[in-house]
Amino acid sequence: MKGLFYVGLGMQLFGLTAVGLCFISGIRMGDYGRLELLQLVVGSFVFYIGHYLKGRSSN
């Protein structure tokens, strides 16, 4: 079950990084394009799936 914890943690870090890069890119460019929107949605999805997996590993 420890492996599931670390997979979940890695997914959370990846998702958080993707969302952070999206925001930085949007601030730098002054507008959000389709790529940034996709990055935001996918990053959020990966983050929450990682959160779910990490929570399941603690039981």
Number of C-alpha atoms within 10 A of each C-alpha: 10 10 10 16 19 15 16 24 20 17 22 24 15 17 24 18 17 21 21 15 16 22 18 12 15 15 11 10 10 9 10 14 13 8 10 19 15 14 20 20 16 14 24 19 15 20 24 16 17 24 18 15 19 23 14 13 15 10 6
